[in-house]
Amino acid sequence: MTQRHPKKYYPRKKRERIPHQDIIIKPGADKVLKEVFSHIGIPEKTPFVPDPYQQEAVEAIGHSDCLVMAPTGSGKTWIAEQAIDKALKNNQKVWYGTPLKALTNTIYARFIDVFGKNTVGILTGDIKENPDAPVIIGTTEILRNQLYDSMHSGKDLGCDLVILDEAHFLGDVERGVVWEEIMIYLPSRIPLLMLSATIGNPHQIADWLSKVRGNPCRVIEETQRAVPLYPLFFHPDGTLYPLVSRMGKGGLNKYVAEYASQRNAPQIARPGKLPPMDAIMNVLRHYDLLPAIFFMKSRADCNTAIELCSSEGIDADPVRKETLQRRVEELLSTNEHIKTHKQRWHLENLAVGAHHSGQLPTWKIVIETLMSEGLLDAMFATSTVAAGVNFPARTVVILNSDRFNGADFISLTPTEFSQMTGRSGRRGMDKIGFAVALPGKFMNLRLMAKLVGMPPESVLSQIKINFSMILNLLLSHSPEQIRGLLQNSFATYLMAQKTNPSPQKKVFGLKGHNDYLWGDFLLHLDFLKQEGFVDKDNRLTDDGIWASRLRIDTPLLVAEGFRLNLFPKNDPALLAAIISAFVNEREFTESASDRKNAPKKLLTSFLKVKRMLTPFAHAMLDCGFDVSPLFLQPAVTIYTWASGGDWQDVCANSGLAEGDLSRLILRTGDNLHHIANLTEHFPQEAKTALEAKDIIMREPVVTGYSS
């Protein structure tokens, strides 16, 4: 059935003139691009022949650890599949670790097709499917926790090969510590295969690993993109130019340089407004540069951008439009919550979608699926889509040369630029890929030109001491043994290399190089002793043993809550609400209306928990440790959801975007999962935690797999 475009979007009002702009956007291209555009097309189908680097990597895995460095889309996953196939033929087990749940789900679906459903399992905290399968795909936090358990029990980790995808996450500020722990704790008998496209110092990492694991670690590099990348500049009048000079030495094309040097250069959009996406896409369509991924500054920009698109492209191809609408119906038919998604009309009638963290995972999967099947003309996404998940397009369009890091806007790094442009050019579907820079207030064209030729940045250690780490290591290690582990850290290695840069005299683990880690460890250890989690002989007390099971954001605060008997024992909804207050997902604000709107028993329980934990929180602060405040707002939201509230109502009343609410629920569910492990010491609370997890982990948050 043909749907009518809402009047607020169409027919369009006459576009107002932008100050300093008398330009109508229409397709145009610099003459030198004629030859470039002639390469656009679909490559001929040929029998698959592994690249030399792929063959080299498969051969190396049997004899050493291996770090494979190759551009996005070059076939790194094929290497993993060959290694897994070889392991399965030898009746061995494989653990495949990823940084993102979305990537975990993608790899899981792919490996089911390759190896069969009974062969593959998935573990992500909120999803647990076939956990005893010979091939497990899971998040790295799960793998790290299994290594903790293995060291405690004295049993070896039940696998024969570990694969770490997106290995550059070793340098991630928030989660790099987990990756480094895995590399340090993993038994040397288990080969390690690491895959990445963006590591600037692979040989340094390999040298460190070979020293701490006692096994050789080979670096296998492929620098050539599977699909060549050509960077373009989109002039406000619609003319496309090469972004860089023919010499390709990081300088701007002379016409682009002239534009960048103009004091009152014509602008493509009003200040604070998005450019005319329909006109931009018409230019890209004219030169066969679609589908495209537009990298936007914010979620709001993604949502606004789809409203600025027209149906011109999809209307010109009725067969594709019918196929798109039929496929959308198929994908949405099993999920009542997204059937009536407010952006469905744009998806079906404009062939465009918005993809960002404010949306439900299930909706993002729909967008990703349609994009990967070639049914969309464009996807408008935040830069987070650049990391990990693979749904490339012919072209990526970059609107800003900076990004928001959670606190400030900072310039794109070579690594981030490489990840974004890695989505351009689909292997087997494109002969050439394009990266288009749009002019604007937050676009530094000279920086973009430099980024084109720059290698990715070096990955640095992000290891840091935390209470969960210490509690789990003390289960099986003495402080001196832990000091030895810290001496094996990548941080210590890098310090030693900095002090002794001579290749003829590589010193590792020098005394003093890990003193800051050791000193931080001792501070944490002293506090654990002070609060009764560790005894005077540096062994965990009974409280320390069960507290080690709390592998969550704030293990000691929650543990103190248990010691003070603060948590509900027989009310799953109330327990879920209280535990949600301990989730460090985002900062909330407190207002008088929050207390006014909170159910009485929730408010009473929350205030009691907050009051009783204040002395312990002050003790932590006095010793220099960070303490996240407890907020009532997430507790009210989770209580309403756990009590059977309607999704739309809960979302509206919380003030959270669907994706943010989904993450709050998932993180709360993960915390409840760890509390459910305290069956020996707190059996009733553990039972209630399991019930609480079950009532919050429901559609539309969890779909598609068993939990």
PyMOL commands that set and color helices and strands:
alter all, ss='L'
color gray80, all
select helices_A, chain A and resi 33-37+52-61+76-89+101-115+117-119+140-153+167-171+176-185+202-213+254-261+277-286+299-307+312-315+318-332+336-339+344-350+361-372+383-386+414-421+445-453+467-473+479-487+490-499+515-530+542-547+555-563+572-580+592-597+600-622+632-642+647-654+658-675+683-696
alter helices_A, ss='H'
color red, helices_A
select strands_A, chain A and resi 28-29+65-69+94-98+120-123+128-129+135-139+161-164+192-196+217-221+229-234+239-242+292-296+352-355+378-382+395-398+402-404+409-411+433-437
alter strands_A, ss='S'
color yellow, strands_A
deselect
rebuild
show_as cartoon
